[in-house]
Amino acid sequence: MHCENITLVMEDLFSKTDLTMDNIDAIAVTYAPGLLGSLLIGVEFAKTLSFVYNKPLIKVNHLAGHIYANNLEEKLEYPLLALVVSGGHTELILMEDDYKFNVLGATLDDAIGEVYDKVAKVLNLPYPGGPNIEKYAEQGKPNYELPRSVLNKELNFSFSGLKSAVINLVHNERQRGSEINKYDLAASFQEVAIEQLIRKTKEAILKTGSKRLIIAGGVSANKYLRKEMEKLANEYNVNLSIPKMRYCTDNATMIAAAAYPLYLKKEFATYDLNPISTDKLFTIQ
């Protein structure tokens, strides 16, 4: 499907805008992390464009794309605290400058988006789970008691206990022949999951003294998370940045945004670039 559609996407770009290849300064491409098949098509296509049109090639980490999506509306100012929340990642990161990522804390088990998907599955809600859990939660009340991860004062996260509690609760109720209120359970799960994100972000703000906070990754589209983060930012007088909804989930614009600082520094890739499924952008300091 990627092979069939990638040239059509580029044709769409030029047919729906006034752009030509003469207007393009460089070719940016996601090389990691992700599924190798889809990454490979993008990387080979980008290398071909770069070679044929003699444009610099810039390799971009997918996670950097989510972070730099915040640079599309207003320029990022450093230092800042970033909360990365997606299907594969839950991290608190201190950024002192462009591409300076210092991990303060990360999930010890499941990522927040992954847990949303797994809870949605046990509730027989469609994939992707995040938007459907959110939709059900809006119509329910947090009436179910679920465990809250503490982890003392560490800035790490843990969601496996919450996930297991939901799975066990649903299993036990079904064994008894009882009816699960999916709306209330979705609301209960979301309240506990988001509360952990808020609590740990608050601890990071107090620890670092940061006055700038950005949210990145697909889960940043969650309206409940956005509302609770706005409350936290107002309480601690922190400047909060969350991408517009269309830039929260995977998109090409965020990859261009992440490529721009690399373009200014002339950090270009060579034609031996290959995709990587598990490349880590962040290092724990």
PyMOL commands that set and color helices and strands:
alter all, ss='L'
color gray80, all
select helices_A, chain A and resi 2-16+21-23+36-53+62-71+112-122+129-138+160-175+182-208+218-221+223-235+245-248+252-264
alter helices_A, ss='H'
color red, helices_A
select strands_A, chain A and resi 27-32+57-61+80-85+90-95+101-106+212-216+239-241+283-284
alter strands_A, ss='S'
color yellow, strands_A
deselect
rebuild
show_as cartoon
